[in-house]
Amino acid sequence: MPADTVSVTGWGRTAPTTARLIRPRSYEEAAAAVRECGARGGIPRGLGRAYGDAAQNAGGAVFDMTGLDRVHAIDADGGTVLCDAGVSLHRLMEVLLPLGWFVPVTPGTRYVTVGGAIGADIHGKNHHVSGSFARHVLSFELLTADGEIRTVSRGTPLFDATAGGMGLTGVILTATVRLQPVATSLMSVDTERATDLDDLMARLTATDHRYRYSVAWIDLLARGASMGRSVLTRGDHAPLEVLADRTRARRAPLEFRPGSLPAAPAWLPEGLLGRTTVGLFNELWYRKAPRERSGELQRISTFFHPLDGVPHWNRVYGRGGFVQYQFVVGYGQEDALRRIVHRISQRRCPSFLAVLKRFGEGDPGWLSFPMSGWTLALDIPANLPGLDGFLDELDEEVTAAAGRVYLAKDSRLRPELLSEMYPRLGDFRALREELDPRSVFTSDLSRRLGL
């Protein structure tokens, strides 16, 4: 098998560690890689979009699963797909959209693998309607530490430990996923501006039930009466009848044509995304948004994955990289959300990729992140002075509000807070101890947090 000793980071490009990167091309090679990974163990990795250290393993092995990327079977009548875990959501869209099907859940990038989508139990703009990705997985095949390949079905402890388990229960080889029917590859989108955080929360609470997809970009540099001002974007898959005046779209209503811009340069100066530049961007972004607009037709790639159009966009933060911080607090904890947004605003954290969403009912994965409530995600340059201490303070606020942070984006959470955030952590640890007593599957994340 191809293997190289390389420096590995998450998408945030912080805290690189060195590991042997092994690239299995068959299930047999994957099993051999697990058997031979050595004393420091191994961890599966997809396309590297986890922001922190979940798919790193200092001094050990990292299994690059992208070589297992076959789509085995599509039930175009029943709406399911059986595919390898290394298949990306981008590839599924290419294959499935012409047949009238779409992935059930997608995050802000389509360049994640199916295995990664299960391991992180990803969520999207439709969680309030559709839940997280694992809710739509019927079963998967899991290569465990003893070399056995197990078929794991919904509702079993191993399923619930693996969904959101960050690759620590084994290597997912294949998965059967239930799909979302669509009539076109366009989105019908409504956009409106909210003047402050309370206005935003009121609009979301009152009308989110009308939309399958909903997200708000939030200006975290705005202060005073404008604190939390936002651009709210919501929509659904466009029906065929709205294409009456669009000749090309009517001829090929399910065509998938994501656009692309030049890649970000490999080197950019530090401090490019400071308070001044992000403040200017936020002002322009808010002002150019319509006060209210309904029924705009957008490509799927524009609505869901605008940053995918800029390859290597994570380079814009410079060599120091960035921290992605995402938390959720339950409904009824709006005061906690206000306090956190106020603290971020007062701290003048330069974040231009900040989004607020509403989550629906939580999912059964023991370490799944979503729970019923409000979730805020923001990016912050990693070299911002005092950042670690400030985020520790936010962690305390989140914990006091019975919330949690997202492990797929975490790179610095203190381990003593983990059990308060994830009440099924003890069950997860017990199953791991039984299934993998030698900790064959391990990562920088698992060592840091004691998973």
C-alpha angles and dihedrals in degrees: 000000000000110000133168134177104239143161110255130197138167123251089276089064095224131129100013117200131188123246142153106264109212121191112201116194098189139030089254091055090048090054091048091050091054092048093049102037094110137222095316091057128214143262130207117243132191125183095332099249096135101110099217137032101303094113097039127095116184111219093357138078132294117198112216101208098183091100089070096072110136125136101216105183140356123199098205091181099046097034105238134124131202112204144151117271091243093064111112125227086239090060092046090053091051091052102035106039095069086056093052099258135114134191110272095231132014129179124213091291130048090203096092125105126239089244090053091046089057096040092053093031088224124212133202143188090297101059092114087062108023108023123219130324098267091060087071097046112101097188143331139200113242127195105212131199093266091060094253121135108219128192104225120199132196117275097032125116092242091053092050092047093049096046100084091358093122095232094300098121096055146290116307108221104177138000138195111218132189113228139216117243117230135178098205141015092239132091127223103220135193119197130189139162125240117205097214143348096279091049089051095049091047092052093047094047094048102045112015090101089070094064135062092206127038136166138154127211106215129202104227093181093061114103141185116017090354096054109138097011107170150182110232117206122185136162153129139233109293117246121230095254093067090064094068093112097038107083099185094043090049091053092051107018094166098046114135111212112162113185127225137205129198115289120261110261117265090239127041128166120265115254095031089131099047129140094277098050094040090046090054091046092050092049092050094044093051095044096047093052114097118252086230132350129165135199100011111165115228134174116255089244092053094049100042108022113025094150093054086073088071109061113219092008089161088076092074089082091065129233093313092066126205143269120235111206121190128170139166130211124186129254107275090043096087091125089059090051090050091050093050094047089048091052092049090048093049091046088054094226106186102229121153096169098062118139135176123203139168119240124211126212114334122255127243098247108119092225097027110136105215120091129163106286147055122327125194124189124187139168122223129183106256093226094061106130114255093007098136094054092045093052090047087058091050089050088057091051091049092048093048088054091052090249133130144215125240113257093203088064099034124109104157115027116142110245096227090068095053099083091050091053097043112038093186092057092107091055090049093051092047093051091047091051091052096042099038111019093166093051093238087164109058139141142183087263094053093049093046094050100031094241 
